[in-house]
Amino acid sequence: MSQLYPNRGFGGLAFFCYFAFSVCVIIVRSEVRVVYCIQGGAVQDVLSSVFMYNQTVWQAKVQCEKPLPKNRSFFIPGETKKFEDAKERLKGGADGIELQ
């Protein structure tokens, strides 16, 4: 039987490494998609990351070289201007929230 399958034993390790790599690519793609307001969803992220990982990584690299869009509706840590604007709007204890 060993003549039919001379490399047995490493298939599971190869699958685990590819799966771990795919999970990392999925995480990066979903973050880039959210930050740059790219249309898509979780299923599309998984399928493209598993079956077309080289194009997916290239798309994320090219997209990250572009500036962030101005019309995004979320807070990125490090952007204090948006945080300060939100702090000013909530000043005075709106809804019982106090910011320090």
Backbone as numpy.savetxt, mean C-alpha at the origin, in Angstrom:
# Nx Ny Nz CAx CAy CAz Cx Cy Cz
11.34 -43.53 -6.53 10.53 -42.34 -6.53 11.40 -41.07 -6.53
12.57 -41.14 -5.93 13.42 -39.95 -5.89 13.96 -39.59 -7.26
13.97 -40.53 -8.19 14.42 -40.21 -9.54 13.37 -39.38 -10.29
12.10 -39.53 -9.93 11.06 -38.75 -10.58 11.01 -37.32 -10.04
11.26 -37.15 -8.75 11.22 -35.83 -8.11 12.54 -35.58 -7.38
13.60 -35.22 -8.12 14.90 -35.07 -7.47 15.01 -33.83 -6.57
14.15 -32.84 -6.76 14.24 -31.60 -5.98 13.14 -31.47 -4.95
12.62 -32.56 -4.44 11.52 -32.43 -3.49 12.04 -31.87 -2.18
11.16 -31.13 -1.53 11.51 -30.54 -0.26 11.66 -29.03 -0.32
12.00 -28.49 -1.47 12.19 -27.05 -1.57 11.02 -26.34 -2.22
10.05 -27.07 -2.71 8.87 -26.46 -3.32 8.06 -25.66 -2.31
7.92 -26.20 -1.11 7.18 -25.49 -0.06 7.88 -24.22 0.36
9.19 -24.26 0.45 9.96 -23.07 0.80 9.86 -22.01 -0.29
9.92 -22.44 -1.54 9.78 -21.50 -2.66 8.40 -20.86 -2.66
7.36 -21.65 -2.42 6.00 -21.11 -2.38 5.85 -20.12 -1.23
6.40 -20.42 -0.07 6.32 -19.52 1.07 7.02 -18.19 0.77
8.21 -18.26 0.17 8.94 -17.02 -0.15 8.19 -16.20 -1.18
7.63 -16.84 -2.20 6.88 -16.10 -3.21 5.62 -15.49 -2.60
4.96 -16.23 -1.71 3.77 -15.71 -1.05 4.13 -14.50 -0.17
5.22 -14.59 0.58 5.64 -13.47 1.43 5.99 -12.25 0.57
6.66 -12.46 -0.56 6.98 -11.37 -1.47 5.70 -10.75 -2.03
4.74 -11.59 -2.39 3.47 -11.09 -2.93 2.72 -10.25 -1.91
2.75 -10.66 -0.66 2.09 -9.89 0.40 2.74 -8.51 0.53
4.06 -8.46 0.47 4.75 -7.16 0.54 4.37 -6.27 -0.64
4.28 -6.83 -1.83 3.91 -6.06 -3.02 2.46 -5.58 -2.89
1.58 -6.42 -2.36 0.18 -6.03 -2.16 0.09 -4.83 -1.22
0.84 -4.87 -0.13 0.82 -3.77 0.83 1.30 -2.47 0.19
2.41 -2.54 -0.56 2.94 -1.34 -1.20 1.96 -0.82 -2.24
1.39 -1.70 -3.05 0.47 -1.26 -4.10 -0.77 -0.60 -3.50
-1.32 -1.19 -2.44 -2.53 -0.61 -1.86 -2.25 0.76 -1.23
-1.07 0.92 -0.61 -0.72 2.22 -0.04 -0.52 3.27 -1.12
0.17 2.91 -2.19 0.39 3.86 -3.29 -0.95 4.22 -3.93
-1.81 3.23 -4.08 -3.12 3.48 -4.69 -3.95 4.45 -3.86
-3.89 4.32 -2.55 -4.65 5.21 -1.68 -4.05 6.62 -1.67
-2.74 6.71 -1.55 -2.08 8.02 -1.45 -2.23 8.81 -2.74
-2.13 8.16 -3.88 -2.20 8.86 -5.16 -3.59 8.82 -5.80
-4.59 8.38 -5.06 -5.99 8.36 -5.52 -6.15 7.60 -6.83
-5.56 6.41 -6.92 -5.67 5.57 -8.10 -6.88 4.66 -7.93
-7.70 4.55 -8.96 -8.87 3.70 -8.87 -8.45 2.24 -8.79
-9.25 1.45 -8.09 -8.97 0.03 -7.96 -9.50 -0.48 -6.64
-9.21 -1.74 -6.38 -9.68 -2.35 -5.15 -8.74 -3.43 -4.68
-9.13 -4.10 -3.61 -8.29 -5.12 -3.00 -8.09 -6.32 -3.91
-9.14 -6.74 -4.61 -9.03 -7.90 -5.50 -8.06 -7.60 -6.63
-8.15 -6.41 -7.19 -7.25 -6.02 -8.27 -5.80 -5.94 -7.76
-5.62 -5.44 -6.54 -4.28 -5.39 -5.96 -3.69 -6.79 -5.80
-4.49 -7.72 -5.29 -4.01 -9.08 -5.08 -3.66 -9.75 -6.40
-4.56 -9.65 -7.37 -4.32 -10.32 -8.65 -3.12 -9.74 -9.38
-3.00 -8.43 -9.40 -1.86 -7.84 -10.09 -0.55 -8.11 -9.36
-0.57 -8.16 -8.03 0.64 -8.40 -7.26 1.10 -9.84 -7.35
0.19 -10.77 -7.48 0.56 -12.18 -7.54 0.97 -12.59 -8.96
0.21 -12.15 -9.97 0.45 -12.63 -11.33 1.30 -11.68 -12.17
1.32 -10.40 -11.86 2.10 -9.45 -12.64 2.90 -8.55 -11.70
3.71 -9.16 -10.84 4.38 -8.40 -9.80 5.39 -7.40 -10.36
6.05 -7.74 -11.47 7.04 -6.80 -12.00 6.40 -5.52 -12.52
5.25 -5.63 -13.19 4.55 -4.43 -13.65 3.98 -3.64 -12.47
3.54 -4.35 -11.45 2.96 -3.70 -10.27 4.01 -2.89 -9.52
5.18 -3.46 -9.34 6.27 -2.74 -8.65 6.72 -1.56 -9.50
6.79 -1.74 -10.82 7.20 -0.64 -11.70 6.18 0.50 -11.65
4.89 0.17 -11.65 3.86 1.20 -11.57 3.99 1.99 -10.26
4.22 1.30 -9.17 4.38 1.99 -7.88 5.61 2.89 -7.88
6.70 2.42 -8.48 7.92 3.23 -8.55 7.70 4.49 -9.38
7.10 4.33 -10.55 6.87 5.48 -11.43 5.88 6.45 -10.79
4.85 5.93 -10.14 3.85 6.79 -9.51 4.44 7.58 -8.36
5.33 6.97 -7.59 5.92 7.66 -6.44 6.89 8.76 -6.84
7.34 8.77 -8.08 8.21 9.84 -8.55 7.42 11.11 -8.86
6.11 11.01 -8.96 5.26 12.16 -9.25 4.86 12.83 -7.94
4.54 14.14 -7.98 4.10 14.82 -6.75 2.72 14.32 -6.30
2.45 14.47 -5.01 1.17 14.05 -4.46 0.05 14.93 -5.02
-1.13 14.35 -5.26 -2.25 15.17 -5.74 -2.71 16.15 -4.67
-3.22 17.27 -5.09 -3.64 18.31 -4.16 -5.01 18.03 -3.54
-5.85 17.26 -4.20 -7.23 17.09 -3.77 -7.46 15.79 -3.01
-6.53 15.38 -2.19 -6.76 14.15 -1.43 -7.48 14.47 -0.13
-8.20 13.50 0.37 -9.06 13.75 1.52 -8.61 12.95 2.75
-7.31 12.86 2.98 -6.82 12.14 4.15 -5.58 12.85 4.67
-5.16 12.47 5.85 -4.03 13.11 6.52 -2.80 12.22 6.41
-1.70 12.78 5.95 -0.43 12.07 5.90 0.42 12.60 7.04
0.96 11.73 7.89 1.81 12.20 8.98 2.96 13.04 8.45
3.20 14.14 9.09 4.25 15.04 8.64 3.69 16.29 7.98
2.45 16.26 7.59 1.82 17.43 6.99 1.12 18.20 8.10
1.80 19.12 8.69 1.26 19.82 9.85 0.25 20.88 9.46
0.29 21.38 8.23 -0.63 22.45 7.84 -2.07 21.96 7.90
-2.35 20.78 7.35 -3.71 20.26 7.40 -4.14 19.97 8.84
-3.19 19.48 9.64 -3.51 19.20 11.03 -3.82 20.49 11.78
-3.03 21.52 11.51 -3.26 22.81 12.17 -4.60 23.40 11.75
-4.98 23.25 10.48 -6.29 23.73 10.03 -7.42 23.00 10.75
-7.28 21.70 10.90 -8.30 20.93 11.60 -8.34 21.31 13.07
-7.19 21.60 13.63 -7.12 22.00 15.04 -7.83 23.34 15.25
-7.66 24.25 14.30 -8.32 25.56 14.40 -9.84 25.41 14.31
-10.30 24.52 13.44 -11.74 24.32 13.30 -12.35 23.71 14.54
-11.59 22.87 15.24 -12.11 22.22 16.44 -11.85 23.02 17.72
-11.16 24.14 17.57 -10.84 24.94 18.75 -12.13 25.41 19.42
-12.16 25.34 20.68 -13.36 25.74 21.40 -14.13 24.54 21.89
-13.57 23.34 21.73 -14.21 22.15 22.28 -15.42 21.66 21.51
-15.40 21.74 20.21 -16.52 21.22 19.40 -16.69 19.74 19.66
-17.88 19.31 19.96 -18.20 17.92 20.25 -17.44 17.38 21.44
-17.01 18.25 22.32 -16.31 17.78 23.51 -14.90 17.33 23.28
-14.32 17.65 22.12 -12.96 17.22 21.79 -12.01 18.35 22.15
-10.97 17.99 22.88 -9.95 18.98 23.21 -8.63 18.51 22.63
-7.98 19.38 21.86 -6.68 19.08 21.31 -5.62 19.84 22.08
-4.47 19.23 22.25 -3.39 19.87 22.98 -2.33 20.39 22.05
